[in-house]
Amino acid sequence: MSAYLAVIGIQFHTMLQYRAAALAGVVTQLVFGFIHVMVFEAFYSSSTAAHPMRLEQVIVYIWLGQAMLGMLPWNIDSAIRDQVRSGAVVYELVRPLDLYNFWYSRAIALRLAPTLLRAIPFFIVAGLFLGLSPPPSWGAGLAWIAATGGALLLSAALTNLLTITLLWTISGEGVQRLLSSIVFIFSGMLVPLPLYPDWMQFLLDLQPFRGLVDLPFRLYMGHIPPTDLLDILLHQLGWTAARLAPGRNRPVLWHRQYRHGFDQIRQLRFRPL
Protein backbone atom coordinates (compact mmCIF):
# COMPACT_ATOMS: atom_id res chain seq x y z
CA MET A 1 0.00 0.00 0.00
CA SER A 2 2.86 2.40 0.79
CA ALA A 3 4.18 1.95 -2.76
CA TYR A 4 0.86 3.02 -4.27
CA LEU A 5 0.62 5.98 -1.90
CA ALA A 6 4.07 6.97 -3.09
CA VAL A 7 2.88 6.74 -6.70
CA ILE A 8 -0.06 9.01 -5.88
CA GLY A 9 2.26 11.48 -4.15
CA ILE A 10 4.80 11.59 -6.99
CA GLN A 11 2.17 11.94 -9.70
CA PHE A 12 0.30 14.52 -7.61
CA HIS A 13 3.39 16.71 -7.28
CA THR A 14 4.10 16.30 -10.99
CA MET A 15 0.61 17.48 -11.91
CA LEU A 16 0.91 20.49 -9.59
CA GLN A 17 3.57 21.92 -11.90
CA TYR A 18 0.95 22.85 -14.50
CA ARG A 19 -0.11 26.05 -12.76
CA ALA A 20 -0.34 28.19 -15.92
CA ALA A 21 -2.66 25.64 -17.53
CA ALA A 22 -4.78 25.62 -14.37
CA LEU A 23 -5.05 29.41 -14.43
CA ALA A 24 -6.11 29.34 -18.07
CA GLY A 25 -8.65 26.68 -17.17
CA VAL A 26 -10.08 28.89 -14.41
CA VAL A 27 -10.61 31.76 -16.88
CA THR A 28 -12.21 29.43 -19.43
CA GLN A 29 -14.52 27.89 -16.85
CA LEU A 30 -15.56 31.32 -15.60
CA VAL A 31 -16.72 32.17 -19.12
CA PHE A 32 -18.64 28.92 -19.52
CA GLY A 33 -20.04 29.33 -16.02
CA PHE A 34 -21.41 32.79 -16.87
CA ILE A 35 -23.07 31.40 -20.00
CA HIS A 36 -24.55 28.52 -18.03
CA VAL A 37 -25.89 30.85 -15.33
CA MET A 38 -27.46 33.20 -17.89
CA VAL A 39 -29.25 30.28 -19.58
CA PHE A 40 -30.82 29.19 -16.30
CA GLU A 41 -31.68 32.74 -15.26
CA ALA A 42 -33.58 33.10 -18.54
CA PHE A 43 -35.27 29.75 -17.97
CA TYR A 44 -36.41 30.61 -14.44
CA SER A 45 -37.55 34.12 -15.38
CA SER A 46 -39.75 32.75 -18.16
CA SER A 47 -41.29 29.94 -16.11
CA THR A 48 -44.01 30.16 -13.49
CA ALA A 49 -44.05 26.46 -12.62
CA ALA A 50 -42.70 25.12 -9.34
CA HIS A 51 -39.18 23.76 -9.62
CA PRO A 52 -37.38 21.22 -7.45
CA MET A 53 -34.47 23.64 -6.99
CA ARG A 54 -34.42 27.40 -6.47
CA LEU A 55 -32.44 29.55 -8.89
CA GLU A 56 -29.95 30.39 -6.13
CA GLN A 57 -29.33 26.68 -5.61
CA VAL A 58 -28.89 26.11 -9.34
CA ILE A 59 -26.31 28.91 -9.49
CA VAL A 60 -24.36 27.32 -6.62
CA TYR A 61 -24.65 23.97 -8.41
CA ILE A 62 -23.23 25.49 -11.62
CA TRP A 63 -20.25 27.15 -9.95
CA LEU A 64 -19.46 24.00 -8.00
CA GLY A 65 -19.49 22.12 -11.29
CA GLN A 66 -17.03 24.54 -12.85
CA ALA A 67 -14.77 24.42 -9.80
CA MET A 68 -14.74 20.61 -9.66
CA LEU A 69 -14.58 19.99 -13.42
CA GLY A 70 -11.17 18.33 -13.18
CA MET A 71 -12.68 15.59 -11.01
CA LEU A 72 -14.66 14.18 -13.93
CA PRO A 73 -13.28 11.20 -15.90
CA TRP A 74 -13.09 13.08 -19.19
CA ASN A 75 -9.50 12.36 -20.28
CA ILE A 76 -6.79 9.68 -20.29
CA ASP A 77 -3.37 9.87 -18.68
CA SER A 78 -1.30 11.24 -21.58
CA ALA A 79 1.89 9.48 -20.43
CA ILE A 80 0.21 6.07 -20.52
CA ARG A 81 -1.37 6.86 -23.88
CA ASP A 82 2.04 7.69 -25.34
CA GLN A 83 3.49 4.46 -23.91
CA VAL A 84 0.72 2.41 -25.50
CA ARG A 85 1.11 4.09 -28.87
CA SER A 86 4.89 3.59 -28.86
CA GLY A 87 4.79 0.06 -27.45
CA ALA A 88 6.82 1.08 -24.38
CA VAL A 89 3.90 0.05 -22.17
CA VAL A 90 5.25 -3.51 -22.10
CA TYR A 91 8.13 -2.30 -19.94
CA GLU A 92 5.61 -1.30 -17.28
CA LEU A 93 5.20 -4.99 -16.55
CA VAL A 94 8.69 -5.26 -15.05
CA ARG A 95 7.75 -2.91 -12.22
CA PRO A 96 7.41 -4.66 -8.83
CA LEU A 97 3.82 -3.40 -8.63
CA ASP A 98 0.45 -4.60 -9.81
CA LEU A 99 -0.01 -2.66 -13.05
CA TYR A 100 -3.74 -2.17 -12.62
CA ASN A 101 -3.32 -0.72 -9.13
CA PHE A 102 -0.39 1.35 -10.37
CA TRP A 103 -2.55 2.93 -13.07
CA TYR A 104 -5.40 3.41 -10.61
CA SER A 105 -3.05 5.31 -8.27
CA ARG A 106 -1.97 7.52 -11.15
CA ALA A 107 -5.64 8.11 -12.01
CA ILE A 108 -6.36 9.34 -8.49
CA ALA A 109 -3.56 11.92 -8.77
CA LEU A 110 -4.67 12.84 -12.31
CA ARG A 111 -8.13 13.69 -11.01
CA LEU A 112 -7.09 15.31 -7.73
CA ALA A 113 -4.19 17.66 -8.54
CA PRO A 114 -5.80 19.66 -11.40
CA THR A 115 -9.01 19.91 -9.39
CA LEU A 116 -7.22 21.48 -6.42
CA LEU A 117 -5.28 23.88 -8.66
CA ARG A 118 -8.50 25.17 -10.20
CA ALA A 119 -10.96 24.79 -7.35
CA ILE A 120 -9.14 26.91 -4.76
CA PRO A 121 -9.01 30.15 -6.82
CA PHE A 122 -12.44 29.36 -8.24
CA PHE A 123 -14.02 29.09 -4.79
CA ILE A 124 -12.45 32.41 -3.82
CA VAL A 125 -13.63 34.30 -6.91
CA ALA A 126 -17.07 32.68 -7.14
CA GLY A 127 -17.60 32.91 -3.38
CA LEU A 128 -16.81 36.63 -3.27
CA PHE A 129 -18.43 37.85 -6.48
CA LEU A 130 -20.54 35.21 -8.26
CA GLY A 131 -23.07 33.89 -5.77
CA LEU A 132 -21.31 30.72 -4.62
CA SER A 133 -22.57 30.59 -1.04
CA PRO A 134 -20.97 28.38 1.63
CA PRO A 135 -22.70 25.24 2.91
CA PRO A 136 -25.63 26.04 5.22
CA SER A 137 -24.08 24.10 8.12
CA TRP A 138 -20.88 22.42 9.24
CA GLY A 139 -22.60 19.07 8.80
CA ALA A 140 -23.38 19.82 5.17
CA GLY A 141 -19.80 20.95 4.54
CA LEU A 142 -18.26 17.85 6.11
CA ALA A 143 -20.71 15.59 4.28
CA TRP A 144 -19.74 17.27 1.00
CA ILE A 145 -16.04 16.67 1.69
CA ALA A 146 -16.69 12.99 2.42
CA ALA A 147 -18.86 12.58 -0.68
CA THR A 148 -16.21 14.34 -2.77
CA GLY A 149 -13.73 11.70 -1.60
CA GLY A 150 -16.14 9.01 -2.78
CA ALA A 151 -16.53 10.83 -6.09
CA LEU A 152 -12.74 10.86 -6.48
CA LEU A 153 -12.51 7.09 -6.07
CA LEU A 154 -15.37 6.52 -8.51
CA SER A 155 -13.91 8.92 -11.05
CA ALA A 156 -10.49 7.24 -10.85
CA ALA A 157 -12.13 3.84 -11.43
CA LEU A 158 -13.87 5.15 -14.55
CA THR A 159 -10.64 6.79 -15.70
CA ASN A 160 -8.82 3.49 -15.30
CA LEU A 161 -11.40 1.68 -17.41
CA LEU A 162 -10.92 4.38 -20.02
CA THR A 163 -7.16 3.86 -19.88
CA ILE A 164 -7.48 0.09 -20.28
CA THR A 165 -9.36 0.59 -23.55
CA LEU A 166 -6.09 1.94 -24.96
CA LEU A 167 -4.81 -1.63 -24.94
CA TRP A 168 -7.56 -2.52 -27.39
CA THR A 169 -8.04 0.65 -29.45
CA ILE A 170 -4.51 2.22 -29.35
CA SER A 171 -5.95 5.71 -29.88
CA GLY A 172 -8.71 5.81 -27.28
CA GLU A 173 -10.13 9.04 -28.72
CA GLY A 174 -13.52 7.60 -29.61
CA VAL A 175 -14.13 5.94 -26.24
CA GLN A 176 -12.88 9.05 -24.44
CA ARG A 177 -15.27 11.38 -26.26
CA LEU A 178 -18.18 8.99 -25.83
CA LEU A 179 -17.62 8.56 -22.10
CA SER A 180 -17.07 12.27 -21.47
CA SER A 181 -20.38 13.09 -23.21
CA ILE A 182 -22.23 10.49 -21.16
CA VAL A 183 -20.64 11.72 -17.95
CA PHE A 184 -21.56 15.36 -18.62
CA ILE A 185 -25.19 14.51 -19.32
CA PHE A 186 -25.88 11.99 -16.57
CA SER A 187 -23.71 13.37 -13.77
CA GLY A 188 -25.58 16.68 -13.59
CA MET A 189 -22.80 18.81 -15.04
CA LEU A 190 -24.91 19.88 -18.02
CA VAL A 191 -28.29 20.16 -16.27
CA PRO A 192 -28.84 19.53 -12.53
CA LEU A 193 -30.42 16.10 -12.24
CA PRO A 194 -33.43 17.24 -10.14
CA LEU A 195 -34.53 19.34 -13.14
CA TYR A 196 -34.87 16.29 -15.37
CA PRO A 197 -38.44 14.95 -15.93
CA ASP A 198 -40.01 12.99 -13.10
CA TRP A 199 -40.17 9.80 -15.15
CA MET A 200 -36.36 9.84 -15.48
CA GLN A 201 -35.57 10.25 -11.79
CA PHE A 202 -35.70 6.55 -10.99
CA LEU A 203 -33.24 5.76 -13.80
CA LEU A 204 -31.00 8.67 -12.81
CA ASP A 205 -30.91 7.36 -9.24
CA LEU A 206 -29.63 3.99 -10.43
CA GLN A 207 -26.82 5.12 -12.73
CA PRO A 208 -23.30 5.67 -11.33
CA PHE A 209 -22.52 9.13 -12.70
CA ARG A 210 -24.74 11.01 -10.25
CA GLY A 211 -22.20 10.12 -7.58
CA LEU A 212 -19.62 12.28 -9.38
CA VAL A 213 -21.50 15.59 -9.35
CA ASP A 214 -25.13 15.59 -8.30
CA LEU A 215 -24.96 13.92 -4.90
CA PRO A 216 -21.91 15.79 -3.52
CA PHE A 217 -23.21 19.14 -4.79
CA ARG A 218 -26.66 18.71 -3.29
CA LEU A 219 -25.07 17.78 0.03
CA TYR A 220 -23.08 21.02 -0.17
CA MET A 221 -26.26 23.05 -0.71
CA GLY A 222 -28.26 21.24 1.93
CA HIS A 223 -30.66 20.03 -0.77
CA ILE A 224 -29.85 16.55 0.53
CA PRO A 225 -29.54 16.33 4.34
CA PRO A 226 -26.18 15.23 5.80
CA THR A 227 -27.97 12.29 7.41
CA ASP A 228 -28.14 10.71 3.92
CA LEU A 229 -24.35 10.65 3.64
CA LEU A 230 -24.05 6.92 4.38
CA ASP A 231 -26.45 6.01 1.57
CA ILE A 232 -24.51 8.28 -0.82
CA LEU A 233 -21.16 6.75 0.13
CA LEU A 234 -22.59 3.27 -0.34
CA HIS A 235 -23.80 4.31 -3.78
CA GLN A 236 -20.40 5.75 -4.73
CA LEU A 237 -18.28 2.94 -3.29
CA GLY A 238 -20.63 0.28 -4.64
CA TRP A 239 -20.31 1.68 -8.16
CA THR A 240 -16.56 2.10 -7.66
CA ALA A 241 -16.28 -1.60 -6.88
CA ALA A 242 -18.55 -2.41 -9.82
CA ARG A 243 -16.37 -0.33 -12.16
CA LEU A 244 -13.17 -1.81 -10.79
CA ALA A 245 -14.40 -5.38 -11.19
CA PRO A 246 -14.68 -5.46 -15.02
CA GLY A 247 -11.26 -3.90 -15.39
CA ARG A 248 -9.60 -5.88 -12.60
CA ASN A 249 -11.34 -9.14 -13.35
CA ARG A 250 -8.85 -11.14 -15.39
CA PRO A 251 -11.21 -12.95 -17.77
CA VAL A 252 -13.06 -9.76 -18.71
CA LEU A 253 -10.59 -7.06 -19.75
CA TRP A 254 -7.25 -7.12 -18.07
CA HIS A 255 -5.71 -10.57 -18.05
CA ARG A 256 -5.69 -11.14 -21.79
CA GLN A 257 -3.79 -7.93 -22.50
CA TYR A 258 -1.61 -8.38 -19.43
CA ARG A 259 -0.44 -11.84 -20.56
CA HIS A 260 0.12 -10.61 -24.10
CA GLY A 261 2.35 -7.81 -22.84
CA PHE A 262 4.20 -10.20 -20.52
CA ASP A 263 4.96 -12.51 -23.44
CA GLN A 264 6.43 -9.56 -25.33
CA ILE A 265 8.61 -8.67 -22.34
CA ARG A 266 9.93 -12.22 -22.16
CA GLN A 267 10.84 -12.13 -25.83
CA LEU A 268 12.66 -8.81 -25.39
CA ARG A 269 14.59 -10.02 -22.34
CA PHE A 270 15.97 -13.05 -24.14
CA ARG A 271 16.62 -11.43 -27.48
CA PRO A 272 20.35 -11.25 -28.38
CA LEU A 273 21.81 -7.73 -28.38
ZIWO-V566195 format. One record per pair of residues at least 12 apart in sequence whose C-alpha atoms are under 8 Angstrom apart, sorted by the first residue. I is the first residue (numbers start at 1). J is the second residue. Records with the same first field share a line. If there is no record, write none. Layout:
BEGIN
I->J ; J
END
This chain:
BEGIN
3->97
4->101 ; 102 ; 105
5->105
7->102 ; 105 ; 106
8->105 ; 106 ; 108 ; 109
9->109
11->106 ; 109 ; 110
12->109 ; 110 ; 112 ; 113
13->113
15->109 ; 110 ; 113 ; 114
16->113 ; 114 ; 117
19->117
22->114 ; 117 ; 118
23->117 ; 118
25->118
26->67 ; 118 ; 121 ; 122
29->66 ; 67
30->66
33->62 ; 63 ; 66
36->62
37->59 ; 62
40->55 ; 58
41->55
51->195
52->194 ; 195
53->194 ; 195
56->131
57->221
58->192
59->131 ; 132
60->131 ; 132 ; 133 ; 221
61->192 ; 217 ; 218 ; 221
62->189
63->126 ; 132
64->132 ; 217
65->189 ; 213
67->115 ; 118 ; 119 ; 120 ; 122 ; 123
68->115 ; 118 ; 119
69->115
70->111 ; 112 ; 114 ; 115 ; 118
71->111 ; 112 ; 114 ; 115 ; 151 ; 152 ; 155 ; 212
72->111 ; 155 ; 183 ; 212
73->111 ; 155 ; 156 ; 158 ; 159 ; 180 ; 183
74->159 ; 176 ; 177 ; 179 ; 180 ; 183
75->159 ; 176 ; 180
76->159 ; 162 ; 163 ; 176
77->107 ; 110 ; 163
80->163
81->163 ; 166 ; 170 ; 171
84->166 ; 167 ; 170
85->170 ; 171
90->261 ; 262 ; 264 ; 265
91->265
93->261 ; 262 ; 265
100->248
103->160
104->156 ; 157 ; 160
107->156 ; 157 ; 159 ; 160
108->152 ; 153 ; 155 ; 156
111->152 ; 155 ; 156
112->152
134->220 ; 221
135->220 ; 221 ; 222
136->220 ; 221 ; 222
137->222
139->226
140->219 ; 220 ; 221 ; 222 ; 225 ; 226
141->219 ; 220
143->216 ; 219 ; 220 ; 226 ; 229
144->216 ; 217 ; 219 ; 220
145->216
147->215 ; 216 ; 229 ; 232 ; 233
148->212 ; 216
150->211 ; 233 ; 236 ; 237
151->211 ; 212 ; 213 ; 216 ; 236
152->212
153->237 ; 240
154->211 ; 212 ; 236 ; 237 ; 239 ; 240 ; 243
155->212
157->240 ; 243 ; 244
158->240 ; 243 ; 244
160->247
161->243 ; 244 ; 247
162->175 ; 176
164->247 ; 253 ; 254
167->257
183->209
186->204 ; 207 ; 209 ; 210
187->209 ; 210 ; 211 ; 212 ; 213 ; 214
188->210 ; 213 ; 214
189->213 ; 214
192->214
193->210 ; 214
208->235 ; 236 ; 239
211->232 ; 235 ; 236
215->232
END
